[in-house]
């Protein structure tokens, strides 16, 4: 298989590349400013906001499949428009598309979110991810749209945030619940979806729902450090308007895939 990973220099994209190369696939990867550092990957610089450049690259590379992870937290053009450009170009060359979305498009509620639950974004990033999904589904009904949660593992921004809070440099919320997933598990699940025929939305997140503060305590235990200095607060106390309890129900993925998405308590407990 010839695979193109858009965002190959990112945390998840790089892991997808590593696993794909190890499996013997021919892999190309795009980057914008930070070069692709995975051996065996053909690097291509790409600005996903440039529709013509995206089309030219896809026509030149002619991949069998595309794993798309474009996002920049505060940039609609990258997160939403970039996803649309990739979907259009992938459809033009007949490539299978696996698009990475996020639980950030949900507003939060006590009940877990099913795979097809409609987005209810509270902030611009969530709205951009929702718009990206709409564009991808409009272009390619055969695409897979993976909704995931906090991605953890060594080198993860989420784990670094916990370490910063333990050192007094950041604050974690006690009422912001998510379902962390390890980057290696998520990458393996994504690659398992590539050759299949599953289409539409699919939640891929860990089975354990924990608050960011609880995640900080797990990281402290894993690292063997004192959690006494962990800084915590609530969303309301911080005066913020952001999703609280966002729990993804990944039951369908568990029955569909061989890859097991480990829980955060198993990984860091």
N, C-alpha and C positions, 0 to 999 in steps of 0.2 A: 504493500500500500504506500502511496505517496501522500504524505500528510503535510498540510500547511498549518502552523500554529501562529495565529495573530496575537502578538503580545508575548513573544517567546522570552523576553528578558524579564518578565514579571514573575512573581512568586509561584503562581499556579502554572503559568505558561512554560516556565523553565522545567518544572517537574513533569509536565506532560511530554515535553521534548525528551527528557532523560529516559522516561519509561518507554517512549515510542522507539527511540534509537536502540535501547536495550532489547526490544522485541524484534529488531531487525527491519524496521520500517525505514523508508526513505523520508527524511524530515527536512522541511524548510521552515524557518521561523522569522517573523518580522520584529523589528524594534524601531523605536523612535529616537531616543537619545542615548540610552544605555545599551551597549552592544550585547548580542547574544553570547553567552559564555558556556554553552553546552557543547561539548565535543561531538562531532558528527552531524551537526545541524548546519544547513546552508543558510547564512544570514542574509536578510533583505531589509534595508531601511525603508520604512513606510510611514507616511502621515495618513491615518485613516480618515481624516476630515477632507482629504483630497480625493474626490470620487473618481476622477480620471486615473490617478495614480493607483488606486486600489484595483480598478478594472484592468489596467495594464499589467500589474503584477500577477493577478490571477490568470490572465490569458497567457502570460509568459511561463508561469510555473506549472499550470494545468494540474492541480492536485486532485486526487481522488476524493479527499475530504478536507474540511477546514474546521479547526477548533478555534473559535473566536472569543477572546477575552478582553476586548477593548474597553477601557474605562479610565476616566480621570475624575476624581471626586467632584471637583468644582467646574467641570467643563462639559456642557451639554453637547457640543459639537463632536467631541471624542466619544462620549458614552452613548448618545442616541444616534446622531447622524452617522458616526463611524460604523455602528452596527448595521445600519441600513445599507451603507455602501458595500459592506462585506457581503451581506445577504444577496444583494442584487448581482454582484460579480460572481459569487459562488453559484448562484442559479444559472447564470449565463454559461459557465463552463461545465455545468452538470455535477458539481461537487456536493457531496454530503456535508451538511452543516450542523455542528453542535455549538450552540450559542450559550455563553455563560451569563446568567442573570443573577439576581440577588434577593435576599429577604428584605432588603432595604425598601422595596416597593410596597410593603405592607405597613399599615398604621399601628398594628399591635392590638391584641385582644386576649382574653383568657382562653379561648378555644384555639387549638392548633389549626394551622392553615393547611388545607388540602392542596394537591397539585394544581388544580384549575381555579383556585380562588382568585377573584378579580383584584387587581392592584388597587390600593387605597393610599397612595404616597402622601407623606406629611412634609417632605422637604425636597428641594430641587434634585438632589441625587437620586432619590427614589423615583421621582417623576421621570427623570432621564432614563432610568432602567426600565420603567414601564413603557415609555415611548419606544425604546429599543425593541422590546418584546413585540409591540404592536407592529413595528416595521418588519421585523423578521417573519412574523406569522402572515403578514399580508403578502410578502414576496414568495415565501416557500413553506407550504403546508407540511412538507416532509421533514422540515428541520426539527431538531431537538432543542428545547429551551430549558436549560438546567438552572433551577433556583437553588442557591446554596446559602450558607450562613458564614459565620466567622471561620476563616481558614487558619488553622494552627500548624505548628511544626517549627523546627529550628529555623530562624530567619523570618518568622512571621511577625508582621506589624502588631498583631493582636497580642502575641506573647511579650513583645517588647513593651507594649503599653502596660501590661501587668507588672513587668519588672520595674518600669518607671514609677508606677504607683506604689510599689513596695519600697522604693527608694525615696518616696516623697516628692517625685517630680511630676506626677499626674494623679488624677482622681478617677475612680471607677464607680459606676452606678450599681446600687443594690437592687434596683427595680427594672433593670434593662436585661431581659432574658433572651438568650439566643441558643442555638444548637451547634456548637463548634464541630468542625470536621477536620481531620488531618489532611494535609496537602497530598500526601502519598495515596491515601484512600480515594480522595476526590479525583485525582488524576487518573488512577486506575479505572474508576467507574466511568469517567468521561471517555477514556479510550475503549472501554468495553461497549459503549453506546455507538461508537463510530461505525463499525461494520454492520450494525443491526438495522432493523427497520422501524424502531420505535420513533414516533413522531409526536410533537406537541410538548406540553409542559411536564416537568418532572422535578420533584424536590429531591435534592441530594444533600443531606445534612446529617450530623451525628444524632444518635438516639437520646442523648442527655440534654435536657434544657437546664441551663445554669445562668445565673446573673453574671455580669462582668466582674462584680466583686467576688463571687464564688470562684470564678475562673482565676482571679488573682491569688486566692488562697490555695488553689490546686497547684498553681505555678510555684508558689512559695514552698509547698511541700515537696514538689518534684525537684526544685533547685536546692532544697535543704537550707533555706534561709528563714529568718524570723519574720513572721507576718504581722508583728506588732505595729509596724510603721505603715501598714497599708492604708492609704487614704481613700475613703468612700463617701458617697453622698447619694441623694435621690435626684431623679430628673426634675421633680417639682422644686426641690430645694435649690437646685442650680438655676431655676428660672428658664428652663429650656422646653421647647416644643419638639419632641422627638419620639419615635416609637418605643414603647415599653416592652410588653411581653409579645415577642414574635417567635413562635415555636412552629417549625416546619414539620409536618407529618410526612416521613419518608417511607411509609409502609409499602407503597407501590414499588419503589426502587429496591427495597429489600427482597421483594418477591421476584423482581425482574432480573436482577444482576447477581453474578457470582461474587463480585467484590463486596466485602463486608465493611461497612462504614462504622468504625469503632467510636465508642462514646468517649467523651473527654475524661470521665472518671477512670476509665481503663487506661487511657494514655498518660494521665498526669496524677492519678490518684495514689 
